[in-house]
Amino acid sequence: MFRLFAAILFAACALTGAARAEFPERTITLLVSFPPGGLTDIPARILALEMQQRLGAPVIVENRAGASGITGGSYVVRSSADGYTLLVSALSEVQNFYYLNVPYDALIDLVPVGKIADGPPLVLIVNAKSPFKSVADLIAYERRIRRTLTSRRPALRPRRRSPFRS
């Protein structure tokens, strides 16, 4: 996977003109759009170490958390397109375009160059003392009481429909 990522990175640099000199000739920054220690940051730090060993140049991880990942994305969009500043973000950040006003167009201003990690599956968890043992139990309860249950997610606007129905 790393070889594919490195090949795409080098190709992208050639297209931007960064490959005119020997690449890399200075520090590469992996910008993580979430706080340190999270599910995006840890794979970025592992990738940075691997890139540094293979490229022979410093690779640092910089965290610019905020606005559900938009702060980091905005920074990378405003950065020089020379291959030295790369955004490491979660695919879930795509949800921002449906819920938030994003100051850039990710389909035009950013280009995905590779997948760097498989994340853990997301799970729905309830208190062990609750009567719910499955999503079907939640849906049945919601229908029985005839009102929408609420759910919580970080940094998103509330949903107008039940999060438990498809």
SULFENQUI-V814750 format. One record per backbone hydrogen bond with DSSP energy under -0.5 kcal/mol. NH is the residue of the N-H (numbers start at 0). CO is the residue of the C=O. Records with the same first field share a line. If there is no record, write none. Layout:
# SULFENQUI-V814750
NH=CO, CO
This chain:
# SULFENQUI-V814750
4=0
5=1
6=2
7=3
8=4
9=5
10=6
11=7
12=8
13=9
14=10
15=11
16=12, 13
17=12
18=12
19=16
20=17
27=57
28=83
29=27, 59
30=28, 85
31=29, 61
32=30, 87
37=34
41=37
43=39
44=40
45=41
46=42
47=43
48=44
49=45
50=46
51=47
52=48
53=49
54=50
55=51
59=27
61=29, 59
63=31, 61
65=32
68=65
69=66
70=65
71=63
72=68
73=69
74=70
75=71
76=72
77=73
78=74, 75
81=79
85=28
87=30
88=86
92=89
93=90
94=91
95=92
96=93
97=94
98=94
99=95
101=99
105=103
107=104
108=104
109=105
118=116
124=122
129=126
137=133
138=134
139=135
140=136
141=137
142=138
143=139
144=140
145=141
146=141
155=152
164=161
